């Protein structure tokens, strides 16, 4: 089975999700090859692909006309010799971005996993560590997202809570993140390379995504329990050990039950705002409670399911993670 994936996403989370989806599809077949096209315009893209040995060949930056998939003996447009020699024109499955959506990932029993290349740095603390990440407003060249940007002061409180539980904390993210006070048990890796940040996630006990942002997608490839807080939609995490802490949705001063919004298909950022409702972010004590629950949970074992030599298109949408709304202290169905 020959598979081709045009990895066209640019943001780190979307790119990780599409790359893992494509690698996962390859693992469904006993005999398969996987080629990918990508634009090498962000430093992290090559690093992400370096962690996925499922890709047999990478075609970086070169224009690829659709005519190159013409497998007839005499195509209308000459093909790049290496392309033709690798028989990429004979690909039987092509995976554009819309076929690799994050909500499809839980349909697979086992996701393709990252392999950290030799020499990449990893934290070595005397106790377990958690990785944190979040969005904040004010970066150059990026639009603010009021529903997802948080006050760094809340991150400080979350860090203190994790340290109080006996863990260390590694912050990853954008180099322009607001500096937080140094303290014992806290390491700021946001100004370090993507290799460092991936290494920090690789052996973490827990990833606390204080507000939705792309680097948390690294959890997918390392089987690290993922807590997404301040969520504005129900999809993202993929496994039974993951948890999504929803923002409170308000309408005329009253809170709308999460389960009602899910049943109506309105728990998306756009759906909530289109319906004239608004979001209220999670308080720190809600996040701390969710961290405590996650620390008491185990980690899902990776499935050893044998290749089925088939895939379902489109995959069925399955939610395995817990969807919770603290405050009323109940779990949504």
C-alpha positions in Angstrom: 0.0 0.0 0.0 1.5 3.4 -1.1 0.3 6.4 1.0 1.0 10.1 0.3 0.3 12.9 2.8 0.6 16.6 1.8 1.4 18.0 5.3 0.1 21.5 4.6 -0.6 22.8 8.1 1.7 25.4 9.5 0.9 25.8 13.2 2.7 23.3 15.4 -0.4 21.6 16.8 -2.1 21.1 13.5 1.1 19.9 11.9 1.7 17.3 14.6 -1.8 16.0 14.4 -1.7 15.6 10.6 1.7 14.0 10.7 0.7 11.5 13.4 -2.5 10.7 11.6 -0.6 9.9 8.4 1.9 7.8 10.3 -1.0 6.0 12.0 -2.6 5.1 8.7 0.6 3.6 7.6 0.7 1.4 10.7 -2.7 -0.1 9.7 -1.0 -2.0 6.9 1.5 -4.8 7.1 3.3 -3.7 3.9 3.1 0.0 3.2 5.2 3.0 2.2 4.5 6.6 3.3 5.6 9.7 1.5 4.9 13.3 2.6 5.2 16.8 1.2 5.8 19.7 3.4 7.0 23.3 3.2 10.1 23.7 5.4 9.1 27.2 6.6 9.1 26.5 10.4 12.0 25.0 12.2 9.9 22.6 14.2 8.5 20.8 11.2 11.7 18.9 10.4 12.1 18.0 14.1 8.5 16.6 14.3 9.1 14.5 11.2 12.5 13.3 12.6 10.5 11.7 15.4 8.3 9.7 13.1 10.3 6.9 11.4 7.0 5.8 9.7 7.8 8.3 6.9 9.8 6.7 4.1 10.5 9.8 2.1 10.0 13.5 2.6 9.5 16.0 -0.2 10.3 19.4 1.2 9.3 22.6 -0.5 9.3 21.4 -4.2 6.1 22.2 -6.1 4.2 19.0 -6.8 1.6 19.3 -9.6 -1.4 17.0 -9.4 -0.4 15.7 -12.8 2.5 13.9 -11.1 -0.1 11.4 -9.8 -0.9 10.5 -13.4 0.4 6.9 -13.5 -0.1 6.4 -17.2 2.9 5.4 -19.2 3.3 8.8 -20.8 2.0 11.6 -18.6 1.2 15.1 -19.8 3.8 16.8 -17.5 7.3 15.4 -16.9 7.9 14.2 -13.4 10.8 14.7 -11.1 13.0 11.6 -11.7 13.3 10.6 -8.0 9.5 10.9 -7.7 8.9 8.5 -10.5 11.6 6.2 -9.4 10.0 5.9 -5.9 6.6 5.2 -7.6 4.9 8.0 -5.6 2.7 8.5 -8.6 1.1 5.2 -7.8 -0.1 6.2 -4.3 -3.4 4.5 -3.5 -4.2 6.6 -0.4 -3.8 10.4 -0.4 -4.4 12.2 2.9 -5.2 15.9 2.6 -5.5 18.0 5.8 -9.3 17.6 6.0 -8.9 13.8 6.1 -6.6 14.0 9.1 -8.7 16.0 11.5 -8.0 15.7 15.2 -11.5 14.4 16.0 -10.7 11.3 13.9 -7.6 10.3 15.8 -9.4 8.4 18.7 -11.0 6.1 16.1 -7.7 4.2 16.0 -6.8 1.8 18.8 -3.2 2.8 18.6 -1.7 6.1 17.4 1.7 6.2 15.8 4.3 7.1 18.5 7.3 9.4 18.4 10.8 8.0 18.6 13.1 10.5 20.2 16.3 10.7 18.2 19.6 9.9 19.9 21.1 12.9 21.6 18.0 14.9 22.1 17.9 16.4 25.6 15.4 15.2 28.2 14.9 16.5 31.8 16.4 14.5 34.6 14.8 15.5 37.9 14.9 13.6 41.2 11.1 13.3 41.1 8.4 13.2 38.4 7.7 16.3 36.4 4.7 17.9 34.6 4.9 20.0 31.5 2.8 23.2 31.3 1.9 25.4 28.4 -0.7 28.1 27.7 -1.5 31.0 25.4 -1.1 34.6 26.4 -1.9 37.8 24.5 0.5 40.3 23.0 2.9 38.2 20.7 4.1 39.8 17.5 2.8 38.3 14.3 0.0 36.4 16.0 -3.6 37.4 16.6 -4.8 37.5 20.2 -7.5 35.0 21.1 -9.4 36.3 24.1 -11.2 33.0 24.8 -7.9 31.2 24.9 -5.3 33.7 26.2 -4.8 33.7 29.9 -3.1 35.8 32.5 0.4 34.4 33.3 -0.4 35.0 37.0 -2.7 32.0 36.9 0.1 29.9 35.5 2.2 30.9 38.5 -0.5 29.5 40.8 -0.7 26.2 38.8 3.0 25.8 39.0 2.9 26.2 42.8 0.2 23.6 43.1 2.1 21.0 41.1 5.3 21.6 43.1 3.2 21.3 46.3 2.2 17.8 45.1 5.9 16.8 44.9 6.6 17.3 41.3 8.8 19.5 39.1 7.4 21.8 36.4 8.8 22.5 32.9 7.2 25.3 30.9 7.4 25.1 27.2 6.1 27.4 24.4 7.0 30.6 22.7 10.2 32.4 23.5 8.3 35.7 24.1 6.2 34.2 26.9 6.1 36.5 30.0 8.9 35.5 32.4 7.7 33.9 35.6 9.5 34.1 39.0 12.3 31.5 39.4 11.7 29.0 42.2 12.9 25.6 43.2 11.1 22.9 41.2 10.4 25.1 38.2 12.3 25.1 34.9 11.5 27.5 32.0 12.3 25.8 28.7 10.2 28.2 26.6 13.3 29.8 25.2 15.0 26.5 24.4 14.9 24.6 21.1 12.0 22.5 19.9 14.2 19.4 20.5 14.4 20.4 24.2 10.7 21.0 24.5 9.8 17.7 22.8 12.3 15.9 25.2 10.5 17.5 28.1 7.2 16.1 27.1 8.6 12.6 26.2 9.1 11.5 29.8 6.5 13.7 31.6 4.0 12.3 34.0 1.4 14.8 33.0 0.9 17.6 30.5 -1.1 20.5 31.9 -2.4 22.7 29.0 -3.7 25.7 31.0 -5.4 27.0 27.9 -5.7 25.4 24.4 -2.5 25.8 22.3 -0.7 23.7 19.8 2.4 22.3 21.6 0.1 20.0 23.7 -0.3 17.9 20.7 3.1 16.4 21.5 1.2 14.3 24.1 -0.2 12.2 21.2 3.1 10.9 20.1 4.5 10.2 23.6 1.4 8.7 25.3 1.5 11.3 28.0 -1.7 12.0 30.0 -3.1 15.3 28.7 -5.2 17.7 30.8 -6.6 20.5 28.6 -8.1 23.4 30.7 -10.1 26.3 29.6 -11.4 24.3 26.7 -13.7 25.9 24.2 -14.5 22.7 22.3 -14.9 19.0 23.1 -12.3 17.5 20.8 -8.5 17.5 21.3 -7.2 14.8 23.7 -7.6 11.3 22.4 -7.2 8.7 25.2 -9.0 7.4 28.2 -6.3 8.9 30.5 -6.9 12.4 29.1 -9.2 15.0 30.6 -10.8 18.1 29.2 -11.8 20.8 31.6 -14.4 22.9 29.9 -14.9 26.6 30.2 -18.2 27.8 31.7 -20.7 28.8 29.0 -22.9 31.7 30.2 -26.2 32.9 28.8 -28.0 35.9 30.3 -26.0 35.4 33.5 -26.8 31.7 33.9 -24.5 28.8 33.2 -25.6 26.4 30.4 -24.9 22.8 31.3 -22.0 21.3 29.3 -24.0 18.1 28.5 -26.8 20.2 26.9 -24.3 22.0 24.7 -22.6 18.7 23.6 -26.0 17.2 22.8 -26.9 20.2 20.7 -23.5 20.2 18.9 -22.9 23.7 20.0 -19.8 23.3 22.2 -17.4 24.9 19.8 -16.0 28.4 20.1 -17.8 29.5 17.0 -21.1 27.7 18.0 -21.2 29.3 21.5 -20.6 32.8 20.2 -22.9 32.4 17.2 -25.7 31.5 19.7 -25.1 34.7 21.7 -23.5 33.0 24.6 -20.1 33.7 26.2 -17.3 31.9 28.0 -16.0 32.2 31.6 -12.6 30.8 32.2 -11.7 28.2 34.7 -10.6 29.3 38.2 -7.3 28.1 39.5 -8.9 25.9 42.1 -10.8 24.1 39.3 -7.5 23.4 37.5 -5.9 22.3 40.7 -8.7 19.8 41.3 -8.3 18.4 37.8 -4.6 18.0 38.3 -5.2 16.1 41.5 -7.6 13.7 39.7 -5.1 13.2 36.8 -2.2 12.4 39.2 -4.4 9.8 40.9 -5.1 8.1 37.5 -2.9 5.7 35.7 -1.6 5.9 32.1 -3.3 3.9 29.3 -1.1 1.1 27.9 -0.3 1.3 24.2 -2.4 -1.1 22.1 -0.5 -3.9 20.4 -3.3 -4.4 17.9 -2.1 -6.1 14.7 -2.4 -4.3 11.4 -5.9 -4.7 9.9 -4.8 -3.8 6.3 -7.8 -1.6 6.0 -9.0 1.9 7.2 -12.5 3.4 7.5 -13.0 6.6 5.6 -14.1 8.8 7.1 -13.3 7.4 10.5 -16.1 7.3 13.1 -15.9 10.0 15.7 -15.2 8.5 19.2 -14.5 10.4 22.4 -12.4 8.5 24.9 -11.3 11.3 27.2 -13.2 12.6 30.2 -15.1 15.9 29.6 -15.6 17.6 32.9 -16.9 20.9 34.3 -15.8 21.5 37.8 -17.8 24.0 39.8 -20.9 21.8 39.9 -18.3 18.9 40.3 -20.0 16.6 37.8 -18.8 14.8 34.7 -20.5 15.4 31.3 -21.7 12.3 29.4 
